[in-house]
Each structure stands twice: as C-alpha cells, then as structure tokens.
Amino acid sequence: MFILGLNAFHGDSSACIVKDGELLAAIEEERLRRVKHWAGLPVEAVRFCLDLAGITLDQVDRIGVSRDPRANFWKKVGFAVTHGLSPRAMAGRARNLGKVKGGVAEGLGAAFDMSPALLRKKIVGVEHHRAHIASAFLVSPFDDAAVLSVDGMGDFVSTMWGAGHGNRILPAATVEYPHSLGFLYTALTQYLGFWKYGDEYKVMGLSGFGTPRFLPELRKLIRLMPDGGFQLNLRYFAHRRAVVGMSWEGGEPVIGRLFSEELERLLGPARRYEDPITRDHENIAASLQALYEEVFFHILEDLHRRTGLTKLAFAGGCAQNSLANGRIYANSAFQEVYVPPAGHDAGTAIGAAFYIWNQVLGNRRGFEMRSPFWGMEFGDAQCKAALDTAGLAPEHLEDDELFPRVARLVADGNIVGWYQGRTEWGPRALGDRSIVANPAFPEIKERMNLKIKKREPFRPFAPSVLEEAVGDYFESHGPVPFMEKVYVIRKEVRDKIPAVVHVDGTGRLQTVSRDVNPRYHRLIEAVGKLTGVPMVLNTSFNENEPIVNRPEEAIDCFLRTKMDALVLGNYLVERKT
C-alpha cells in the first residue's frame, strides 16, 4: 500500500511517500521551487516522491492531508458568532478551509491528468495537531510516551497534549484559538522587526545577548491556567477581533500583524527592520525566551502529571525552539525526548501518512526515523556535468584521498561547501548540504556571517561533533542527531572552539553517528586527527535562499560567496587565490 502525505496550502508545504509502513522519500517544496517556506500545493514534491517510489499518482491508495476542516467545526462557528467576525471574514476563512480537500484534488488532478473526483475519494484529512504528534511519536523509538504539539494554529487548536501507546495517539487536553504560544512568539518577533515567515529563530539567537529584565512586563501578555493550559491577554494582540491570515502570492507565505498598539504602549515603539538592534531589543528577546520557557514547562508539568510517563515525543513549530528543548531534562520529569528533524509544519506530511497507516488502518508500527536524509540524491556523473557546465575544473579523488585532503583544508581555516548524498528533511543541514569550517578560529563566525551567509552578525553557528565524543565537550551526554537541542559547552573547552560557542556559553549541537551518516562522520573524524577536536562548525549550504538541493545550486552558491573550496561527491574544487 502506498500513502502520500501532504502539508498543503500552508507555509513549508511538503510531501512524502510511505510504502507498507516504510518511509521512502520526503521533501519540502521550497527545495524544488527555490522560494523559502513555499506555501500552496506541493506538486513538485509529490512528483519527486512518486518518481522515487516508481509509481504514478493513480497507484497511490490514500492521500493524507494534515488539515481537517471538520475538526472543531462548531467551536469555530461559536467563536465567529460571539466575537462578531464579519460575514466576509467568515466566508474567506471557509474558502481557505475548502481548499484543503477540494483544492488538493483539483490541483493534483490538473498536474497529473487525473480525475479530481477519483482523487477526492482517496483523500483523508488528519487534524493538524494529530499530524504533528504522529510525525514525532509514530516514528519515534518509544512504544509508550507522553505526546505534545505546540504550534501557531491549526484546525482551531494551538496546543495538544496526551499519550501515545503502540499505534494509538490519545489526546487529553488542548488549547484553542485565539490562545497560542506560537502566536505569542511570532507577535514579539514582528515587534522586534523580523517580519519574514519563520524569523522566530533569529529572536531565539538574539535572546542569548540579553537578560530577561522585561519579563514582568511580558508576563502581562499570558496567564497560566491550573489545567496546564494558558490564555493570552488579547488586548496585546491584533487577532482578538479580526482573522489574521496567511497569504502566499508567488509562493512566499506572509502573516499579517499579530501585535496590537497596546503592546507598543507597554514596551515602546516597535523596531523597524532597518533600525539598529539596541540593548533593549536584546533584553526583550531574552525576556520572550524566558516567558516561553515558563509556559512550556508549565505544560510539561501537567503532561507528566496526567500520563506518569517519562518519555516525550514532541512536535509543532515550537519544537524548533532548541534552547527550551535543551533544558527539558533539567526542568521536567522527562528522561528521554524525541523531536523529529522536521518538527514544524513540513513534518505534518509524514505525520498525516503514518497516522493513516497506524491509527486509521490499525497497522503495527515498524518504522523508526533515525535518519534525516529523505530527499534528492545526485551521483558523481551529475555532479561532474554540473561542474563542466559551470566551467570549473575539479579534481576527482577517491575516498582515501578525499577525506584527508578536505580535512586538511578545514583544519587550516578554510570554509568548505560539503555536498553529499540525499537532501536533508527539515530546516537544518545535517551533513549532506552543509558548509563546514574549523571552530577553533574565532574569526570564522564573522567571516561566515559577512562573506558567506550575508546575514545579521549576531547569528550563531552549530557544532557537529562525533556522537562518541559529545561528553567531552558538552555537559549533557545524550545524542542530538537533528540539531534540536542547545546544551551548555564545558567551560574548559570553550577556548578551543570559540566559533561555535554562543555568548551564553551554549551551543546548538548535532551529534553525528557513523551508521546514520558515515561520510560526514569520516570527515569529522579526519578533522579531529589533525586538530585534536572531532568537531566542525556546520551551517546550512545556502545564502538567503532554501538549502541547496541540486549540484547546480551548490555551485552557484559557491561562486557567488567567499567559500574557499567545494566538494560535490568525490569532486573537489579549490578557489584560486
């Protein structure tokens, strides 16, 4: 049986294909369309998944979509009536929800020359937060776990928590519209001058430079409830009377303003993007992160109380908050945590597919997502053709020559584009589409931000460290395969790896295992033999664009930035000085 999973008509649109309970492929549409966070119907992602599976769309048995317009229907109607939403706003919302099933059928039918009526019969809508939870729990190593989804909003719910047992997800509690921890973080992100969809991670990075001295003011924005939930103080938010929707003209998602004038009266005028970042902005970012964690651990406390379980499967857009994730063990009763590589909305494509396979159809679980590499792959022949077209003269090196040569380049302070294997699933490059460098050089961070990434100077970089050596450098020893947690770096080694140490002494690490990514492991091992530190600085292979997918995109990024070398498979290009 083939199940096609979709996140459609929403930011980070994506698709996956599952065969008899085993994932074959998954990719975000942005990697193919080259528009960050691309929204709409992921036709090209579907095409890739079908091609890799060797099937046509008519051979797909079920199409799972991570939205269910019927979910919480009467609650939506009641809210609209009691809050006096205009008929026009209600009609617009209804049209958007109608796209979930009808739009998918019509769009796929047109793209693949199939009957929309036939496709509509195959479509199964999965409530948004159940899809999030399924994307974590149903592919986790846990037979039983507490489950949690914290997001912006989906199907009228922002937060859902409960338990997972075997192939069943059993929600116990929810927080509903208009109350949302995701909206809180996005509203303050906008207030701080970061308006692009997905910019919350910038505020998370900025928070390390400040102190939470605005926490008393920000606590006025939200109230903790005794049942583990929370309520926003809606006077500070713009969505209290109007529907703040998402548009995606040209594919790029845009969210309307979420904060009200009352927030500016509380904190002062909002920062414009072109304004300098002040100490107050850093402190507001730190206060926001502190407030987020207060609410987050309040939810976790209730979740543990309800379930008595010590394993946690966690997804939703807020699962990308690696700062809070890194403090779960210290600040809660949970002893094991699984966050998938795509905790955000793209991951709901996998959640929808496995929810159908396991919970709807009742099949036993058998797949565990240990690897993030589910996208496109290009062999040496395709890499060489792209290099030839670009007019580059690479060296072809066998592995026994390639790894020592590249390791020497890294050890000597060069910045190297490292392009191997299949594209990563999720927002983070994890060793197949990465730019790597030696973290021992303090100037690497400034050079990388200025010359390669061309982004804000406060933005940090992640260390990729061999799984077997993580305890030598971090105070926590557990595996972090998807760069989903920030841990404290041991004081005695910080001066050895200054380029990846955050201002607060932490690092958002990725642990690299030999069995999941043997080539990346071998590169880091070779670097370690030269430097004494089995670690590289790792950032995504891109420059203000989606992570590169095809060899041509990697070459283009290499040529327009100041990287010193490029490795495509077994081909090496060194920039002439």
QUIWO-V56619 format. One record per run of one state. SS is the DSSP state (~ for helix, > for strand, _ for the rest). FROM is the first residue (numbers start at 1). TO is the last residue. If there is no record, write none. Layout:
BEGIN
SS|FROM|TO, SS|FROM|TO
END
This chain:
BEGIN
_|1|1, >|2|7, _|8|9, >|10|10, _|11|13, >|14|19, _|20|21, >|22|28, _|29|29, ~|30|33, _|34|39, >|40|40, _|41|42, ~|43|53, _|54|56, ~|57|59, _|60|61, >|62|65, _|66|72, ~|73|82, _|83|86, ~|87|112, _|113|115, ~|116|122, >|123|125, _|126|127, ~|128|137, _|138|143, >|144|154, _|155|156, >|157|165, _|166|167, >|168|176, _|177|180, ~|181|191, _|192|199, ~|200|207, _|208|214, ~|215|221, >|222|224, _|225|229, >|230|232, _|233|233, ~|234|236, >|237|237, ~|238|240, _|241|245, >|246|247, _|248|248, ~|249|251, _|252|253, >|254|255, _|256|258, >|259|259, _|260|260, ~|261|267, _|268|278, ~|279|307, _|308|310, >|311|315, _|316|316, ~|317|320, _|321|321, ~|322|325, _|326|327, ~|328|331, _|332|335, >|336|339, _|340|344, ~|345|360, _|361|372, >|373|377, _|378|379, ~|380|389, _|390|394, >|395|396, _|397|398, ~|399|411, _|412|415, >|416|419, _|420|421, >|422|424, _|425|432, >|433|437, _|438|442, ~|443|453, _|454|461, >|462|466, ~|467|472, _|473|473, >|474|474, _|475|484, >|485|489, _|490|490, ~|491|496, _|497|497, ~|498|500, _|501|505, >|506|512, _|513|517, ~|518|531, _|532|534, >|535|540, _|541|550, ~|551|560, _|561|564, >|565|568, _|569|570, >|571|574, _|575|577
END
